[in-house]
């Protein structure tokens, strides 16, 4: 979808409106005379045929408003064949004449769309050639590379010129053979001498006239190509701007008028819509003619018939448009960006020369390369299994409170057993060694057990203090070692209690640790998948970022075109700048449709229509461009 489709829909709707308006006028003239209206119960074949042609040429006939060139050409031929029969009988039926003009007008709109589409397709790539030549001129290294890239073609061109010069100077070999004065070897020796003289003469001429290095000559050639490409783009852009400004400009409400038309074309139009169609065809004829030919109109727009207009359209489609396309294509091939063979023959030649060496290395290291691939495959499988699948399984087990997936530093019953052992040790020691010599009753033993469970081992510590008074004796004969061992058990219980607290903390954050364990594998896998998608041609990610970058660059080009445009007295940009604006806006529309949400595409298209409305002045266009920049920055940056 492009602005060409929008223009075709506007023109098609205007022609349908003209057809309905004239039909209503004829009915109003007929008045209440129902007999006159019912005098033609059946339509004649000519009317039926013209209505079928109009339906085929309408923008609603297919999903794409712009029809194929061959189809438009065939429908025009049908109009002319039927029209010739009508000319011989001097018909007075205004209905048929009106239908002929409507069919011709719709064919004119289709031809207008075909010419604009052809000019856009051949003008837009010229910007790439301009960028290429600017890049070559940007550094001495690029000039040197270009000189080396084109050196075989320069040599071939000079060799061809030397050969042609030698052949031109060589006497007729057949005449020499008839006289039998020269042998075949003498003829070849003579031809070789002519070639040598021609090379010597060309070398002397170049030494006298071209006292320049090959790089300077290449730079001059690049500058010439750049200027020629700019001239081609200037001519094509001016043609686009003129066609958009002056073609198919009909009367109508402001919201239905053509946005790219000039104020003088939109103002007071005194000509009827048939004259507008004829004048549009004359403009299309002038736009497709080669430069230098007679620019006078081939027909008079005010007096031309629909058959003359259809004939001129056929001439444009059959002769002038193909010649124009061929001329622009030939000029682009000659002066535009060099083909891939010229740009990449050096690395291709290096690859070809080193191909045998590379193949020999591959054959000799075949087993090692196969082993590398196997190791790489095993590494990928192990990574996926150990760092993605297993952590995922553990995380699922944690969510389900699976006992096998719980994080634990110590066993569940270890602390309980150690506490019960410490309790028995302290109680037995206290019972065997009472402090005041009296035995413990059951109540005192129960109190002692409760204190030990709370961590109070006072009886053992008091005995330990007494035993330390004679450490050597009590170590051998007393209870010093026993009290030490009980305190070791107490230390073990304290350590396990602290570890139990840490264990409880880990269990409370078990889900968090599960996500932390699975995160590296998932992130690495996601990055690899995104890279593979971009490398294998995925549509999202880097490609979408590239589209956004292209959109920003196109907005910059539009801004530069509007800022540096040549203005007339009314503040309207020139035809050349208008054509460049249309080319850049056409590309911006295509790129933006790929990144903008569908819900705001209609608003974006309205802003583009305002941007192309040259009659509002360049100041308003720049303001519209600023609105586009901040309104859609979320999707275009």
N, C-alpha and C positions, 0 to 999 in steps of 0.2 A: 504494500500500500504506500502511495506517494502522493505528492501534490498534483501530479498528472491525473491520477484517478479522481481527485477532488474536482479539478477543472473539467474533466469529462462529465462528471455527474452534474455539475452546474450547467454546462452547455446543453446536456441532454434534457434536463428539466426545463430549461428556457425554451428549447425547440418544441417540447411537448406542450408547453403553455401557449406558445404562438399558434400551434395547430388547433388547440381547443378554442382559443379566442376567435380565430377566423371561422371555425365551425359555428360558434355561437352567433357571430355576426351574420352569417348566411341564414341561420334559422330565424334570427330577428327580422331580417329583410323579408323572408318568406311570409312572416306573420302568421295569420290564422288560416292560410291556404293549405289545408291538410291534403287536398288532392295533389298539390304540387309536390309536397313532401313525400307522399306515398306513391308518386309516379314511378319511382325506382325501387320496386320491392326487392330486387336482387342486385348485388354489386357486380360490376363488370370485371372481367379477368385482370384488367390493368390495375384497378383499385385494389383488388385482392393481392396482387403481386407486390404492389408498392407497400401495402401495410405489412406484408410478411418481411420485406426488406427492412422496413423501419424497425420492426421488432427485433430483427437479427442485429441491427446496428445499435440498438439501445444498450445502455450500460447495465440494465437489469437482465440481459439475455444470458449472462454467465456470471460466475463468481468473480472474475477479473474484468473490470470495465474496459481495459484496453485489449482489443481483438488482435488476432494475428494479421500480418500484412497481406498474406495470400487471401484470407477471407474478405478483408476490406476490398481488395482488388477485384475479387469475383463478384461481390455485391455491386460495385460500381459498374462492372461490365453489364450486369443485369439491368441496371437503371438505364444505361445507354442504349441497349438493345430495344427496350420497350419505348424509350424516348424517341428513337428514330421512326418508329411506326406512327407515333403521335404527330411528329413534325410534318409528315406528308399529307395529313388530313386537316391541318389547321384547327385543332380542337379548341372549343370555347368552354370546356368544362373546367371551372376554377378549382373544383375539388381535386382533380388529378394533378393540376399544376401545383397546387399547394402541397400535395403529398410528394411530388417529385422534389420540390424544394426542401421539404422536411427530411427526406431520405438523403438528399445531397448534403444538407447541413450536418446530419449525423455522421455521414462519411467524412466530411471535412473535419469534424471534431476528432474522429478516430485517426485521421491522417496527421492532424496537429499533435495528438498524443504520441503517434509513432515517431514523428520527427523529433519531438522533444526528448523522448526516451532514447533515441539514437544519439542525439547530441550529448545528453547526460552521460551515457555509457562510454562515450569516447572523449569527453572533456574531463571527467573526474579522475581517470588514471593518469592524466598529464601532470597532476600535482605530485604524484609519486616520482615521475621522471624529473621534475624540477627539484624535489628534495634530494634525489640521487646526485644530480649534477652539482648542486650546492655542496653536498658532502664531499664530492671529488675535489672541488675547488677549495675546500676548507683546509687542506693540508698538503704538503709536498709529498708525503708518503703515499697518499691516495692518488696523486698525479702519477707518481712513479709506477704504482701498481697498475693503473689504467694504461700507461704506456706499454708495460710488459704484456698486459692482457690483449691489447689490440695489435701488438707487433706482428704476429703471423698474418693478420689480415692486411696490414700495411704492405708487408713483403709480397703477398699474393697480388695485391692491386698493382704494385710497381712492376712485378714480373709480367703481369698481364699486359700492361701498357708497353713494356719493352718488346714483348712478343708481337703485339699488334703493329708496332712501329717497324720491326724487322720484316714482318710479312708484307707490309706495304711497300717496302723498298726492294724486296726480293724480286728478281726477274721471273718471268713465267717459266716454270720448270718444264711444262709440257712443250713449249716452243723450243726450249733448249734440247729436249729429248728428240724432237723431230729433226733438228739440225745435226744432232749427234756430235756436237762439239764439246759437250761437257759430260762427264761421267757422274754417277750418283754420288761418289765420294767428294767430287769437286763441288757439286751442288750443296751438300751438307757443310763443306768447308766454307763456302761462300755465305751460307745462312748463319753459321757460327760467327763469322767475321762481322756480319751486319749486327747481330745481337751484341757483340762486344763493343762495337762502335756506338750503338744506341745507349748502352749502359754508361760508356765513358762520357758521351754527350750529356746525358741526364745528370751524371755526377758533377760535371763542371757547371751545369746550369744551377743545380741545387747549391753548390758551393758559392756561386756568385749572388744568388737571390735569397737564399735561406741561410743566413749566418746565425742560426739558432740551434739550440740543443733539441734533442727529441722531446724532452720534457716540456720545453717552451712551446713546441709545435702542438703537443698533446693538450696543453693548457688552452691554447688558442682554439683548438678544435672543440674542447669541452665548453668553452664560453660561447662559441657559435651555436652548438647544439642547444645550450640552455636558452639562448635568445630566440632560436627558432621555435622551441617548445612553448616559450612564453607567448610568442606571436600567435601560435596555433590556438592556445588557450584563450588569448584575448579575442580572437575572431569568433571562436565558438561561443564564448561567454556573451559577447555582444549579440550574437544571433539568438541565443536563449533569452536574453533580456528583452530583445525587441519582440519576439514572438509572444512572450508572456504578457507584455505590456499592451499589445495592439490587436491580438487575435481573439476572436469570439467574445468581444465586449458588447453585451446586449444590455438593453434597458431593463430596469426592474427595481424592486425595493433595495435599500442599502445592504441588508443582510444577505441578499441573494446575488449581489454584484461580485465581479471578479476582484480579488484582493490585489493582484499585481498590476492592474490597469492604471493608466495615468489619469490625472484629474481631467485633462481635456478630452480624454476618451470617455470618461464617465459622466461628463457634464451634459450639455444639451446636444443630444444626438438627433439630427434631423433625418437621417437615412433609415430605411426600413430594415427589417432583419434579413431579408434576402440579399440586400446590398452589403450588409455586414458579413454575410457568409462569403460572397464573391470577393470582397476586399481581403478577407482572411486567407482565401486560397491564393490570391495574388501575393500576399506577404509570405506564405509558405513557398511559393514558387521562387520569390526573390531570395529567401533564406537558403534554399538548396542549390542555387546556381553557383558555379565557380566564380571566384573573384576575377573581375575584369570584364565579365560579360555584360550585355545590355541589361540594365536594371529597370527598364520600363516594364509596366504591367503587360502581361501577355493578353489579357482581356480587360474590357472596360467594366469595372464593378457595378456601375449604375445601369448598364444596359445588358449585361451578360445573362444568358439563359442558364437553366439548370444543366442542360446537356453540355454547354461549353465549360461550365465549372467542373462537371464530372470528367470531361476529357482532360482538362488540365490536372486534375487530381491523379488520374491514371498515369499521365506523363511524369508527374512527380514521383509516384511510387515505383514506376518501371525504370525510369532513366536517371532522374536527377538525384534522388535519395541514395540509390546504390553507388552512384559515382562519388557523391559527397562522402559516404562512409568509406569507400575505397581510398579516396584521397587522404582523409584524416588518418586512416589506419596505416597507409604507406608512409606518411610524414612521421607518424609516431614511431614506426619501426626504424626509420632512417635516422631520426634525431632524438628519439626518446631513450629510455633506459636500455642498455645493451641486453641481448638475450642471455639466457643462462649458460649457453655454450661459451660465450665470450668471457663471462665473469668467473666461471668455475673450471675452465679447461686446465688451469695449472694444477690445482689439487687433484683433478681427475687423472691427469697425466702422471703425477707423483704416485697416486694409488695404483695406477696401472703398472708402472715400472717396478714398484715395490710389492706387487701382488704375489709374485713367485716366492719372494723371501718370506712374506707373511704366511703363505700357504705352507711353505716348508717348516716354519716354526710351529704352525698348528698341527701338522702331521707328526713331527717329532715329539711334541708335548701332548699328544692326544690322550695318553693315559693320565697324565697329571691334570689336564683340563677336565677330563671326566671325573676324576677324584675331587677336584675343586667344586664341581657342580653337586656331587653327592654330599660332600661336607656342608655345602651351603644349604642344601635341602634338609639335611639332618638338623642343622643349627636352627633353621626356621621352624621345624616341627617341634624340637625341644623347647624353643622359646615360647611357642604357642601353648604347649602343654604345661610347662612349668611356671610360666609367668602370666598366663591368661586363664587357662582352664582350671588349674588347681586353685589359685586364689579365688576364682569365681565360685567353685564348689565350696570352699571353706566359708566364703561370705554368705552363701545360701544356707549352709549349716548353722552359722551364727544367728542368722535371722530366725531360723527354726528352733534355736536353743538345743542344737544337737550336742550331746555330751562329748562326742569325739572331737568336736571343733572348738571346745572351750580352751581358752588360754589359761594355763596354770603353771606356777613356779614350783609348787610342792604338792604332794598327794593330799587328798582330803582328810584322811584319818591320822596323818603323821603328828600334827600338833596335839591332838586329843590324847594319843598314846603317851607322848612325852610328858604332858601335864599330869596324867594319872601316875606315871612312874615317879615324877618329882614329888607328888603328894605322898605316895607310899614311903619314899625315902625319908622325907622330913618327919612324918608321923612316927615311923619306926625309930628314927634317931631320937626324937623327943621323948618317946615312951621309955626307951632304954636309958636315956640320960636326962632325967628330970632336973629342973633348975634347983628346987629347994629340997630334993630328995623324996618328995611324996609322989605317988603314982597318979597318973591322969585317969579321971573317970570318963565315962562315955560322953558326958556333956562337954568336957574340956577337949576331948579328942575331936568332937564334931566342930567345935569352935576353931581348933587348930587346922582342921581340913579346910574350913572356909577361908581362913587367913592365907593358907598356902595357895588356894585357888586364886586369891586376889594378888598373889605375888609376895606375901610376907613370909620370910623364912628366918625370923628372929631367933628361934632356938638354935638353929645351925650356926648362925653368925656369932652368937654369944659363946657357943662351944669352940668355935674357930678362934675367937679372941683369947680364950683361956689356953688353948693348945699352943698358941703362938708364943706364950711366955717361955716355954721350953721346946723349941721347935725340933731339935734333933732327937731328944728323948721321946717326945710325943709322936714324932714321925715313925719311930720304931715301935714304941710301946703303947702310944695313945691313939687318939681318934683324928689326928691332924689330916691324914691322907683321906679319911672317909669324909670329913667336912669339905675338903677341897673337891672331891669328886661330886658331892652333892651340889656345890656351887657351879661346877662345870655343867651339871645337868640343868641348873637354873639358867645359866647363860644360854644354853642350847634352846630352852623354852622361850627365853626373851627374843632370841634371834628368829625363831620360827614364828613368833607372834608378829614381829615386824614384817617378816616376809609374807605372812598372811594378810597384813594390811595392804602391802603392795599388790598381792594377788587379787584382792577385792577391787582395788583401783583399776587393775588391768581388765578385770571382768566387766566393770562398769563402762569401759571404753572399748569393749571388744569389737563392736560394729565399726567404730572409727578406724581401728587398726586394720580391719578387713578391707575397707575402702582404700586405705593408704597402701596396702599390699598389692591391690589389683590395679591401682592407678598407673604405674609406669608401663606395664604391659599394654594396657588399653590405649594410653596416649601414643606409644610407639606404633602400635598397630594402626591407629587412626591416621597418624602422619604418613605411614607407608601407603595406606589406601588412597589418601588424598593425592599423594605424589603420583601413584599409578594412574589415577583417574585423569589427572592433568597431562601426564605423559602419553596416555593412550587416547586422548581426545575427549575427555569429559567436558560437559557443557558448563558446569558450575565452577566455582573457585577461581583459579587464576584466569580462566577465559573471561569470566564475568568482570574481573578486575581490569582485564585488558580492554573490554568494551567501555568500561567507565573512563579509562584513560583516553580512549579515542574520542569519547563524547566531550571531555574537557578540552581536548586539543581542537575539536571542531568549533566549540564555543569561542575559543581564543581566535581562531581564523575568522569567524563571523565578526567578532569585535574589531579585528584589524581591518577587515574589508569595509565595515561601516565607518570606522574612524578615519581611514585614509581615502575614502571615496571622493570622486569628483562630483560636485553638486552644481545644479543649475540655479536659476534665479529663484525658483520656488523651494529650494532646499531638498530636491529629489536627486537621488544618486543616478549615475550614468547607466547606460545599457550594459556596458562591460561589468561594472560593479554589481549591477542587479543580477546578471547571469552568474557571477561568482557566488553571490549570496544565495541564489537558488541551489547551486551545486552543493555548497556546504550545508545548507539547511536540509537538503534531500538526504545527505549522509547522516546528519544528526538525527533526523527522524527515524532512519533505519536502525541506528545504534540504540537510541533511547527506547524504542519499542521492545528491545530485548531485555532491558533492565528495569523499566518502570512497571509498577503494578497496573493491572487492567483498570482498576477503579479510577485512576488519575490520568489515563492516557488521553481521554477526551479533552480534559483541561489543557494538557500539553499541546495537543493539536490546535486548540484555539489560540494559544500563545504563539505557535508557529505561524498561523494565519496572520496574526497581528504583526509578526516580525517581517513577513513578506509584503505587507501592505505599504508600498513605496509612496503612495499618494499622501500618507500622513506625515512624511518628512523623516529625515535621518535622525533627528533628535528623539522623536517618539520611538523609532525602531531601536535606538540604543537603550532607551528606558525599558522597552519590552525585553531586550536581551538581559538587562540587569535583573528583571523579574524572573526570568527563566533560571538565572544563576542561583538566586537564593531560594526560589520556590522548590526546585528539584535537586538541590545540593545533596540531600540525603541519599539519593539513588545514583546521582551522576558522579559523585566524588569517591 
